[in-house]
Amino acid sequence: RNQSCSISSLGAPTGSGRWYAEFYLANNAYCPYIGVVGINRSVHNFEGYYNNAGWAGIQLGHSSNSANSRRKPFNGGATVGGTGAPPAWNGSGQIISFELDTDNGTLRCYVDGIWYYTATDLPRIGGLTTNQNCPDYLHFVVFRTNDGASPAGSDWGEAWANFGQNPTFTGNKTKGTYTDASGHGLFYYKPPAGCKALCTRNLPEPAVPVPNKAFIAKTYSGTSTNRKVTIGFQPDLIWLKPTNKVDFWIHWNSVSGPGAALYGNGTNAEWTSSSNSHHIKGFDRDGWTLGGGWNNVNDTSYDYISYNWKAGGNKDYFNYNDVGYRTKSLFKANTGIDIGRTDRSTILGCSIGTKYGLSIIRFTGTAGNIDLTHGLGAEPWFILIKRASSAGNSWAVYHKYVGSGKQLLLNSDNGVSNDANGFNAQPDTDVVHLGSGASMATNQSGTNMMYAWSQIEGFSRFAFYYGNGSGDGPFLYCGFRPAMVIVKRADATSGKWVLWDTTRNPDSKGDLEMNLDASDKEYSSSGNEISISATGFKITSSNARTNASGGYYIFCAWAECPTKYATSIR
């Protein structure tokens, strides 16, 4: 097909070792472009953008001439021909194979078992440049641009992939007999020592093998009386909303305690009630208990959805990985994290869970530049901050792929704008850098709440994509089957915070939508759907909320099951 691409359904995470794949190519006049593509790059890396950064590989020379062969590094344009160029395309059958080293950021390219080229600038953990030092998923890719033929696409050759599962290349070659280093798969050529077949058995063991012990979406029906909501673990952060009633999103967290609630799509101050029936009565070992006096959270006439995260527990004022400490000095002595530095904001309480990548911090703002300790030991990729002590301030949002110096609000559908006083620098593994919060309220005087998430392989994903304006929209690889997906347009154009989950959408089709920035009821949006799979999700509509042509979107997702084990769930 003209101007098309295919990528491997599994991605190799950076830092996951060495991988091997081979492709049989034959027929027609032109060899397709073939190699490896990064997912943390624009989806425009391939198809008509064959010379752009974001993929590495080779193309065999057309017109039986190796002077037309291409060698493509990840971050630069291709070298055409010259000394050491790959051989010419013969159209009668050649095998291109790859050795992908995700630890060192290299891709070795072979033709018929002979090495011709190595790209040395692929993403890796600890890379020497900003483009290289970037966690990513690397997929094997075959793509075609416009061949100018009539009919269009008729000059392009065909490709058959073998990741170990197709040793005859669909009957085109005699079956190979070589396995990978673990005895998995069958290959035509012997994989280089230590290389693995791209299969779920070889994927890294997930950090959170059972995600629903740390995140779960749970529905319940109101009773107007005290009731227990069982989720299987003690939560530290809860978002909930009625699904069949227009009303606010309500947030509770274990640091502020069960008697204090924040309005998730409002500018209200933190709400407390003297009546025990109007709020969560307690964070229980296996869920939480509700009073029956507030129809926003528990009324017999309505149904509700809750989203529940585990952080670091709530055994005391300062909590870290399920251990509580009464004082900041004890916290520092046992964790090595200084949350009492006088040159930073005053932290009033915290619940930090490094395994699940969530830090909940209650702090006193200064209305000046500060560095706020988050304690995750990894860079936060998604941050929400709200002034709790006074009304009138919105929810400030930081997303890795919006960056610092920008304004993005959770309770608004506004587009992204410049704001030097909100998040004034990219957060690091120790602190979140905050400005005065004069516009976007990140550091207002008074009491503030912060939720900060780091990305955990196989459990959470914070990334971006560009829309294509088609019902055959982008596929977003997560490394897990999502339990919840949030999408927001993140250029200058306004757009809703759109949310789907697999609790309300138990099949692969996600069409029951909610909006985090609005009090609307749940609604079925047949024109704004996603399709959820064992590896991520796909945009399946051309609706501008999630897929305007050229529109820039960010997303957040949490796992139902890691891809390594996803077939055991559905």
Secondary structure, DSSP 8 states (H G I E B T S, - for coil): -TT-EEE-SS-EETTS-EEEEEEEEESSSB--EEEEEESSS-GGGSTT-TTSTTEEEEE-BSTT-GGG-EEE-SSS--EESSTT---B--SS-EEEEEEEETTTTEEEEEETTEEEEEE----BTT-SSTTTB---EEEEEEE------SSTTTTB-EEEEESSS-TTTTTTS----B--TTS-S-BSS---TT-EESSGGGS---SSSSGGGTEEEEEEE--SS-EEEE-SS--SEEEEEESSS----EEEETTT-TTEEEETTS----EE-S-GGGSEEEEETTEEEE-SS-TTT--TT-EEEEEEE--S--SSSEEETTEEESSHHHHHHHH------TTS-EEEEEEEETTTTEEEEEEEE-SS-EEEE---SS-EEEEEEEE-SSSS---EEEETTT-SSEE-BTT-----EE-TTSB-S---SSEEEE---SSS-SS-SEEEEEEEEE--TTTEEEEEEE--SSSS--EEE-SEEEEEEEEEE-SSS---EEEEETTTS-SSEE-EEEETTS----EE-TTS-EEE-SSEEEE----HHHH-TT-EEEEEEEEEEEGGGGGGT-
